[in-house]
Amino acid sequence: MSSIKTNTAAMTALKSLAATNTMLETTQSRISTGYRVGEASDNAAYWSIATTMRSDNSAMSTVQDALGLGSALLDVAYTGTNSAIKVVDEIKSKLVAARQPGVDRAKIQAEVSQFQQQLQGIADAASFSGQNYLAVDSSAADYNVTKTIVASFTRSGSSVAIGTISIDVGSSKLIDSNDQSGILDTVSTTTNGGVSYSVLTLDISTLTDTDNDLSDLEEIISTVDGAILSMTTSASDLGAAKKRISLQQDFVNGLMDAVERGISQLVDADMNDESARLSALQVQQQLGVQSLSIANQNSQNILSLFR
């Protein structure tokens, strides 16, 4: 039936064209933004998951920065310890030379004193971001022998947890201004002469060639050698801790990439599919316009019957 009151064909064509235009707008939005789920209205569950995981990934980026800072702190401490080993090794060589009867120990002490000042300078300079693991004051209110480095951020349901790496730097300190318990400032006392000394304060300028003095000198050499062994152990521990942090950095990097790929699977648009869909919808839109035009011509056909 043909009617001038209701154009059923035009209504159908218009409804079809409106649906096509809506799908075309959605496809164009996906192509322009790159997201299949860009808003909560697109898919509330996927949008919620993606938003939460993006936030967690941002937190893990901060963890990555914290690991980098921790690695730098350990690297500075290791570099300082390694340099101190070389200087103490020079002191030991000079002391061994001083063991030979008849040498001028005052002149040797003059060289040793320069090395001692160098050791103090190394310990003081081994600081990064205001933290120094080699020259400490154990009486300070904020001093803690166990250093913690933020290493992970994990989520379990609605709760989150921060993981840390703990590093005991008590055996790594070279100088402790509070109680002289560092590797270089720990005080020892010779057996015969009763002379108190540390690597930083030893003085052989007054020692003579008597048996007692030579015995005391050998004790001093032994103490210096022990300091080298302690610093070697400390450097090894610092190196092992730095390696662990490096492994954790690699893990966090890989984890962030995995999370990013997971988010992409949930919300990113497949540009190949969207491009093909856009072409199809554009054709549908053109056909819809044509169908609507044809349907609107029905009224004109009815008018021709009355001419």
Buried (B, 14 or more C-beta within 10 A) or exposed (E): EEEEEEBEBBEEBBEBBEEBBEBBEBBBBBBEEEBBBBEEEBBEEBBEBBEEBEEBBEBBEEBBEBBEBBBBBBBBBBBBBBBBBEBBBBBBBBBBEBBEEEEEBEEBBEBBBEBBEBBBEBBBBBBBEEBBBBBBBBEEEEEEEEBBBBBBBEEEEEEEEEEEBEBEBBBBBBBBEEEBBBBBBBEBEBEEBEBEBBBBEBBBBEBEEEEEBBBBBBBBBEBBBBBBEBBEBBBEBBBEBBEBBEEBBEEBEEBBEEBEEBBBEBBBBEEEEBEEBBEBBBEBBEBBEEBBEEBBEBEEEEEEEEE
